[in-house]
Amino acid sequence: MSDQSGDLTPIKPARVAQEIAKLSAARKSGELKADAYDMKFARMIQELRDRRIDGGRDEIVAALKPLLDAGDITEKEHFRLIAQLGMR
């Protein structure tokens, strides 16, 4: 999710969904072990806090719903993302 230009523009909810799906896929495939997954997840949350999300809880939930419905992310990942962003 790093932006090479150094611009701290807010991140679109669709991009948040894309990144969590990519992270989840890496975990499911075994590419990331639990500790590496947790570290990358925490880094993603910190970057989202630093840059902010261009939208509120409803927009983020709407962007995540198709991924959740398709099984691309787990209910636990969905809850963890929303909770750690303070949007429960």
FINU-569624 format. One record per atom (N, C-alpha, C, O): residue number from 0; residue in three letters; chain; x, y, z. Coordinates in steps of 0.05 Angstrom, whole numbers, padded with zeros to 5 digits. Layout:
N
(r NUM,"ALA","A",(X,Y,Z))
...
END
This chain:
88
(r 0,"MET","A",(00016,-00024,00000))
(r 0,"MET","A",(00000,00000,00000))
(r 0,"MET","A",(00017,00025,00000))
(r 0,"MET","A",(00006,00047,-00001))
(r 1,"SER","A",(00043,00023,00001))
(r 1,"SER","A",(00060,00046,00002))
(r 1,"SER","A",(00058,00062,-00023))
(r 1,"SER","A",(00057,00051,-00045))
(r 2,"ASP","A",(00058,00088,-00020))
(r 2,"ASP","A",(00056,00106,-00042))
(r 2,"ASP","A",(00084,00118,-00046))
(r 2,"ASP","A",(00094,00132,-00028))
(r 3,"GLN","A",(00096,00114,-00068))
(r 3,"GLN","A",(00123,00123,-00073))
(r 3,"GLN","A",(00127,00153,-00074))
(r 3,"GLN","A",(00148,00163,-00069))
(r 4,"SER","A",(00105,00167,-00080))
(r 4,"SER","A",(00108,00196,-00083))
(r 4,"SER","A",(00109,00210,-00056))
(r 4,"SER","A",(00116,00234,-00055))
(r 5,"GLY","A",(00103,00196,-00034))
(r 5,"GLY","A",(00103,00208,-00008))
(r 5,"GLY","A",(00078,00224,-00002))
(r 5,"GLY","A",(00075,00235,00020))
(r 6,"ASP","A",(00060,00224,-00020))
(r 6,"ASP","A",(00034,00237,-00017))
(r 6,"ASP","A",(00017,00222,00002))
(r 6,"ASP","A",(00014,00197,00000))
(r 7,"LEU","A",(00006,00235,00022))
(r 7,"LEU","A",(-00011,00222,00042))
(r 7,"LEU","A",(-00040,00226,00036))
(r 7,"LEU","A",(-00056,00234,00054))
(r 8,"THR","A",(-00048,00221,00012))
(r 8,"THR","A",(-00077,00223,00005))
(r 8,"THR","A",(-00092,00200,00017))
(r 8,"THR","A",(-00081,00178,00020))
(r 9,"PRO","A",(-00117,00205,00025))
(r 9,"PRO","A",(-00134,00184,00036))
(r 9,"PRO","A",(-00136,00160,00017))
(r 9,"PRO","A",(-00135,00163,-00007))
(r 10,"ILE","A",(-00139,00137,00029))
(r 10,"ILE","A",(-00141,00112,00013))
(r 10,"ILE","A",(-00171,00105,00009))
(r 10,"ILE","A",(-00187,00107,00027))
(r 11,"LYS","A",(-00177,00097,-00015))
(r 11,"LYS","A",(-00205,00090,-00022))
(r 11,"LYS","A",(-00212,00063,-00009))
(r 11,"LYS","A",(-00195,00046,-00007))
(r 12,"PRO","A",(-00238,00060,-00001))
(r 12,"PRO","A",(-00246,00034,00010))
(r 12,"PRO","A",(-00241,00010,-00008))
(r 12,"PRO","A",(-00235,-00011,00002))
(r 13,"ALA","A",(-00244,00014,-00034))
(r 13,"ALA","A",(-00238,-00008,-00052))
(r 13,"ALA","A",(-00209,-00017,-00050))
(r 13,"ALA","A",(-00203,-00041,-00053))
(r 14,"ARG","A",(-00191,00001,-00046))
(r 14,"ARG","A",(-00162,-00005,-00043))
(r 14,"ARG","A",(-00158,-00020,-00017))
(r 14,"ARG","A",(-00142,-00039,-00016))
(r 15,"VAL","A",(-00172,-00012,00004))
(r 15,"VAL","A",(-00170,-00026,00030))
(r 15,"VAL","A",(-00178,-00055,00026))
(r 15,"VAL","A",(-00165,-00074,00035))
(r 16,"ALA","A",(-00201,-00059,00012))
(r 16,"ALA","A",(-00211,-00086,00007))
(r 16,"ALA","A",(-00191,-00102,-00010))
(r 16,"ALA","A",(-00186,-00125,-00004))
(r 17,"GLN","A",(-00179,-00090,-00030))
(r 17,"GLN","A",(-00160,-00103,-00047))
(r 17,"GLN","A",(-00135,-00112,-00031))
(r 17,"GLN","A",(-00126,-00135,-00034))
(r 18,"GLU","A",(-00126,-00096,-00013))
(r 18,"GLU","A",(-00102,-00102,00003))
(r 18,"GLU","A",(-00108,-00124,00023))
(r 18,"GLU","A",(-00091,-00142,00027))
(r 19,"ILE","A",(-00131,-00123,00036))
(r 19,"ILE","A",(-00138,-00144,00056))
(r 19,"ILE","A",(-00142,-00171,00041))
(r 19,"ILE","A",(-00135,-00192,00052))
(r 20,"ALA","A",(-00153,-00170,00017))
(r 20,"ALA","A",(-00157,-00195,00002))
(r 20,"ALA","A",(-00130,-00207,-00006))
(r 20,"ALA","A",(-00126,-00231,-00005))
(r 21,"LYS","A",(-00111,-00190,-00014))
(r 21,"LYS","A",(-00085,-00199,-00022))
(r 21,"LYS","A",(-00070,-00212,00002))
(r 21,"LYS","A",(-00058,-00232,00000))
(r 22,"LEU","A",(-00073,-00198,00025))
(r 22,"LEU","A",(-00060,-00208,00050))
(r 22,"LEU","A",(-00073,-00235,00058))
(r 22,"LEU","A",(-00058,-00253,00066))
(r 23,"SER","A",(-00099,-00237,00056))
(r 23,"SER","A",(-00113,-00261,00063))
(r 23,"SER","A",(-00105,-00284,00045))
(r 23,"SER","A",(-00101,-00307,00054))
(r 24,"ALA","A",(-00103,-00279,00019))
(r 24,"ALA","A",(-00095,-00299,00000))
(r 24,"ALA","A",(-00067,-00310,00006))
(r 24,"ALA","A",(-00062,-00334,00004))
(r 25,"ALA","A",(-00049,-00292,00013))
(r 25,"ALA","A",(-00022,-00300,00019))
(r 25,"ALA","A",(-00021,-00318,00044))
(r 25,"ALA","A",(-00006,-00337,00046))
(r 26,"ARG","A",(-00038,-00312,00064))
(r 26,"ARG","A",(-00040,-00328,00088))
(r 26,"ARG","A",(-00051,-00356,00081))
(r 26,"ARG","A",(-00041,-00376,00090))
(r 27,"LYS","A",(-00073,-00356,00066))
(r 27,"LYS","A",(-00086,-00381,00059))
(r 27,"LYS","A",(-00068,-00399,00042))
(r 27,"LYS","A",(-00069,-00424,00045))
(r 28,"SER","A",(-00052,-00388,00025))
(r 28,"SER","A",(-00035,-00404,00007))
(r 28,"SER","A",(-00010,-00414,00022))
(r 28,"SER","A",(00005,-00431,00011))
(r 29,"GLY","A",(-00005,-00404,00046))
(r 29,"GLY","A",(00019,-00412,00060))
(r 29,"GLY","A",(00043,-00394,00055))
(r 29,"GLY","A",(00064,-00399,00066))
(r 30,"GLU","A",(00039,-00375,00037))
(r 30,"GLU","A",(00061,-00356,00031))
(r 30,"GLU","A",(00069,-00340,00055))
(r 30,"GLU","A",(00093,-00334,00059))
(r 31,"LEU","A",(00050,-00334,00073))
(r 31,"LEU","A",(00056,-00320,00098))
(r 31,"LEU","A",(00049,-00338,00122))
(r 31,"LEU","A",(00027,-00349,00123))
(r 32,"LYS","A",(00068,-00340,00140))
(r 32,"LYS","A",(00062,-00354,00165))
(r 32,"LYS","A",(00047,-00335,00183))
(r 32,"LYS","A",(00046,-00311,00178))
(r 33,"ALA","A",(00036,-00346,00205))
(r 33,"ALA","A",(00019,-00330,00223))
(r 33,"ALA","A",(00033,-00304,00233))
(r 33,"ALA","A",(00021,-00283,00233))
(r 34,"ASP","A",(00058,-00306,00241))
(r 34,"ASP","A",(00072,-00283,00252))
(r 34,"ASP","A",(00077,-00262,00230))
(r 34,"ASP","A",(00074,-00238,00236))
(r 35,"ALA","A",(00084,-00270,00206))
(r 35,"ALA","A",(00088,-00251,00184))
(r 35,"ALA","A",(00062,-00238,00176))
(r 35,"ALA","A",(00061,-00214,00170))
(r 36,"TYR","A",(00041,-00254,00176))
(r 36,"TYR","A",(00014,-00244,00169))
(r 36,"TYR","A",(00006,-00223,00190))
(r 36,"TYR","A",(-00003,-00201,00182))
(r 37,"ASP","A",(00009,-00228,00215))
(r 37,"ASP","A",(00002,-00209,00236))
(r 37,"ASP","A",(00018,-00184,00234))
(r 37,"ASP","A",(00008,-00162,00238))
(r 38,"MET","A",(00044,-00186,00228))
(r 38,"MET","A",(00061,-00163,00224))
(r 38,"MET","A",(00052,-00146,00201))
(r 38,"MET","A",(00050,-00121,00203))
(r 39,"LYS","A",(00046,-00158,00178))
(r 39,"LYS","A",(00037,-00143,00155))
(r 39,"LYS","A",(00009,-00131,00159))
(r 39,"LYS","A",(00004,-00109,00150))
(r 40,"PHE","A",(-00008,-00146,00173))
(r 40,"PHE","A",(-00034,-00135,00180))
(r 40,"PHE","A",(-00032,-00110,00197))
(r 40,"PHE","A",(-00045,-00090,00192))
(r 41,"ALA","A",(-00015,-00111,00218))
(r 41,"ALA","A",(-00010,-00088,00235))
(r 41,"ALA","A",(00001,-00065,00220))
(r 41,"ALA","A",(-00007,-00042,00225))
(r 42,"ARG","A",(00020,-00070,00202))
(r 42,"ARG","A",(00031,-00049,00185))
(r 42,"ARG","A",(00010,-00036,00168))
(r 42,"ARG","A",(00010,-00011,00164))
(r 43,"MET","A",(-00008,-00052,00156))
(r 43,"MET","A",(-00029,-00042,00139))
(r 43,"MET","A",(-00048,-00024,00156))
(r 43,"MET","A",(-00055,-00002,00147))
(r 44,"ILE","A",(-00055,-00032,00180))
(r 44,"ILE","A",(-00072,-00016,00197))
(r 44,"ILE","A",(-00059,00010,00204))
(r 44,"ILE","A",(-00072,00031,00203))
(r 45,"GLN","A",(-00033,00010,00210))
(r 45,"GLN","A",(-00019,00034,00217))
(r 45,"GLN","A",(-00019,00054,00193))
(r 45,"GLN","A",(-00023,00078,00196))
(r 46,"GLU","A",(-00014,00043,00169))
(r 46,"GLU","A",(-00014,00060,00145))
(r 46,"GLU","A",(-00042,00072,00140))
(r 46,"GLU","A",(-00045,00095,00133))
(r 47,"LEU","A",(-00063,00056,00145))
(r 47,"LEU","A",(-00090,00066,00142))
(r 47,"LEU","A",(-00096,00088,00162))
(r 47,"LEU","A",(-00109,00108,00155))
(r 48,"ARG","A",(-00086,00085,00186))
(r 48,"ARG","A",(-00090,00106,00206))
(r 48,"ARG","A",(-00074,00131,00198))
(r 48,"ARG","A",(-00084,00154,00201))
(r 49,"ASP","A",(-00050,00128,00188))
(r 49,"ASP","A",(-00033,00151,00180))
(r 49,"ASP","A",(-00045,00166,00157))
(r 49,"ASP","A",(-00046,00191,00157))
(r 50,"ARG","A",(-00055,00151,00137))
(r 50,"ARG","A",(-00065,00164,00113))
(r 50,"ARG","A",(-00095,00169,00113))
(r 50,"ARG","A",(-00104,00185,00097))
(r 51,"ARG","A",(-00109,00155,00130))
(r 51,"ARG","A",(-00138,00157,00131))
(r 51,"ARG","A",(-00151,00143,00108))
(r 51,"ARG","A",(-00139,00137,00087))
(r 52,"ILE","A",(-00176,00137,00112))
(r 52,"ILE","A",(-00192,00124,00091))
(r 52,"ILE","A",(-00212,00144,00080))
(r 52,"ILE","A",(-00225,00158,00095))
(r 53,"ASP","A",(-00214,00144,00054))
(r 53,"ASP","A",(-00233,00163,00041))
(r 53,"ASP","A",(-00261,00151,00041))
(r 53,"ASP","A",(-00272,00142,00021))
(r 54,"GLY","A",(-00273,00151,00065))
(r 54,"GLY","A",(-00299,00140,00068))
(r 54,"GLY","A",(-00303,00131,00097))
(r 54,"GLY","A",(-00283,00129,00112))
(r 55,"GLY","A",(-00327,00125,00104))
(r 55,"GLY","A",(-00333,00117,00131))
(r 55,"GLY","A",(-00337,00087,00133))
(r 55,"GLY","A",(-00332,00072,00115))
(r 56,"ARG","A",(-00348,00079,00156))
(r 56,"ARG","A",(-00353,00050,00161))
(r 56,"ARG","A",(-00370,00038,00140))
(r 56,"ARG","A",(-00364,00016,00131))
(r 57,"ASP","A",(-00392,00051,00132))
(r 57,"ASP","A",(-00410,00040,00113))
(r 57,"ASP","A",(-00397,00034,00086))
(r 57,"ASP","A",(-00401,00013,00074))
(r 58,"GLU","A",(-00380,00052,00077))
(r 58,"GLU","A",(-00365,00048,00052))
(r 58,"GLU","A",(-00345,00025,00054))
(r 58,"GLU","A",(-00342,00010,00035))
(r 59,"ILE","A",(-00332,00023,00076))
(r 59,"ILE","A",(-00313,00001,00080))
(r 59,"ILE","A",(-00327,-00026,00081))
(r 59,"ILE","A",(-00318,-00045,00068))
(r 60,"VAL","A",(-00348,-00027,00097))
(r 60,"VAL","A",(-00364,-00052,00099))
(r 60,"VAL","A",(-00374,-00060,00071))
(r 60,"VAL","A",(-00374,-00083,00064))
(r 61,"ALA","A",(-00384,-00040,00056))
(r 61,"ALA","A",(-00394,-00046,00029))
(r 61,"ALA","A",(-00372,-00057,00011))
(r 61,"ALA","A",(-00377,-00074,-00006))
(r 62,"ALA","A",(-00348,-00046,00013))
(r 62,"ALA","A",(-00326,-00055,-00003))
(r 62,"ALA","A",(-00317,-00083,00005))
(r 62,"ALA","A",(-00308,-00099,-00012))
(r 63,"LEU","A",(-00319,-00090,00031))
(r 63,"LEU","A",(-00310,-00116,00041))
(r 63,"LEU","A",(-00331,-00138,00037))
(r 63,"LEU","A",(-00324,-00161,00035))
(r 64,"LYS","A",(-00357,-00131,00035))
(r 64,"LYS","A",(-00378,-00151,00034))
(r 64,"LYS","A",(-00375,-00171,00011))
(r 64,"LYS","A",(-00378,-00195,00016))
(r 65,"PRO","A",(-00370,-00162,-00013))
(r 65,"PRO","A",(-00366,-00182,-00035))
(r 65,"PRO","A",(-00343,-00202,-00029))
(r 65,"PRO","A",(-00345,-00225,-00036))
(r 66,"LEU","A",(-00322,-00192,-00016))
(r 66,"LEU","A",(-00299,-00210,-00010))
(r 66,"LEU","A",(-00307,-00229,00012))
(r 66,"LEU","A",(-00299,-00253,00011))
(r 67,"LEU","A",(-00322,-00220,00031))
(r 67,"LEU","A",(-00332,-00237,00053))
(r 67,"LEU","A",(-00351,-00258,00042))
(r 67,"LEU","A",(-00349,-00282,00048))
(r 68,"ASP","A",(-00370,-00250,00025))
(r 68,"ASP","A",(-00389,-00268,00013))
(r 68,"ASP","A",(-00376,-00289,-00004))
(r 68,"ASP","A",(-00385,-00312,-00005))
(r 69,"ALA","A",(-00355,-00282,-00018))
(r 69,"ALA","A",(-00341,-00300,-00036))
(r 69,"ALA","A",(-00321,-00318,-00021))
(r 69,"ALA","A",(-00310,-00337,-00033))
(r 70,"GLY","A",(-00316,-00312,00004))
(r 70,"GLY","A",(-00297,-00328,00020))
(r 70,"GLY","A",(-00268,-00319,00015))
(r 70,"GLY","A",(-00249,-00332,00023))
(r 71,"ASP","A",(-00265,-00295,00003))
(r 71,"ASP","A",(-00237,-00285,-00002))
(r 71,"ASP","A",(-00225,-00275,00023))
(r 71,"ASP","A",(-00200,-00275,00026))
(r 72,"ILE","A",(-00241,-00266,00042))
(r 72,"ILE","A",(-00232,-00259,00069))
(r 72,"ILE","A",(-00250,-00273,00089))
(r 72,"ILE","A",(-00273,-00280,00083))
(r 73,"THR","A",(-00239,-00277,00113))
(r 73,"THR","A",(-00255,-00291,00133))
(r 73,"THR","A",(-00271,-00271,00150))
(r 73,"THR","A",(-00265,-00247,00149))
(r 74,"GLU","A",(-00290,-00281,00164))
(r 74,"GLU","A",(-00306,-00264,00182))
(r 74,"GLU","A",(-00287,-00252,00203))
(r 74,"GLU","A",(-00290,-00229,00211))
(r 75,"LYS","A",(-00268,-00268,00212))
(r 75,"LYS","A",(-00248,-00258,00232))
(r 75,"LYS","A",(-00232,-00235,00221))
(r 75,"LYS","A",(-00227,-00215,00235))
(r 76,"GLU","A",(-00223,-00237,00196))
(r 76,"GLU","A",(-00207,-00216,00184))
(r 76,"GLU","A",(-00224,-00191,00181))
(r 76,"GLU","A",(-00215,-00168,00186))
(r 77,"HIS","A",(-00249,-00194,00172))
(r 77,"HIS","A",(-00268,-00172,00169))
(r 77,"HIS","A",(-00271,-00158,00196))
(r 77,"HIS","A",(-00268,-00133,00198))
(r 78,"PHE","A",(-00277,-00173,00217))
(r 78,"PHE","A",(-00281,-00161,00244))
(r 78,"PHE","A",(-00256,-00148,00253))
(r 78,"PHE","A",(-00257,-00125,00264))
(r 79,"ARG","A",(-00233,-00161,00250))
(r 79,"ARG","A",(-00208,-00150,00260))
(r 79,"ARG","A",(-00201,-00123,00246))
(r 79,"ARG","A",(-00193,-00104,00259))
(r 80,"LEU","A",(-00206,-00122,00220))
(r 80,"LEU","A",(-00200,-00097,00205))
(r 80,"LEU","A",(-00218,-00074,00215))
(r 80,"LEU","A",(-00209,-00052,00221))
(r 81,"ILE","A",(-00244,-00080,00217))
(r 81,"ILE","A",(-00263,-00059,00226))
(r 81,"ILE","A",(-00257,-00051,00255))
(r 81,"ILE","A",(-00257,-00027,00261))
(r 82,"ALA","A",(-00252,-00070,00272))
(r 82,"ALA","A",(-00246,-00064,00300))
(r 82,"ALA","A",(-00220,-00048,00303))
(r 82,"ALA","A",(-00220,-00029,00318))
(r 83,"GLN","A",(-00199,-00056,00289))
(r 83,"GLN","A",(-00174,-00042,00293))
(r 83,"GLN","A",(-00174,-00014,00281))
(r 83,"GLN","A",(-00158,00003,00288))
(r 84,"LEU","A",(-00193,-00009,00263))
(r 84,"LEU","A",(-00196,00018,00252))
(r 84,"LEU","A",(-00215,00034,00270))
(r 84,"LEU","A",(-00220,00058,00264))
(r 85,"GLY","A",(-00225,00022,00291))
(r 85,"GLY","A",(-00243,00036,00309))
(r 85,"GLY","A",(-00271,00040,00298))
(r 85,"GLY","A",(-00284,00060,00305))
(r 86,"MET","A",(-00280,00022,00281))
(r 86,"MET","A",(-00305,00025,00267))
(r 86,"MET","A",(-00326,00004,00275))
(r 86,"MET","A",(-00344,-00001,00260))
(r 87,"ARG","A",(-00323,-00009,00297))
(r 87,"ARG","A",(-00342,-00030,00305))
(r 87,"ARG","A",(-00369,-00019,00311))
(r 87,"ARG","A",(-00387,-00034,00318))
END
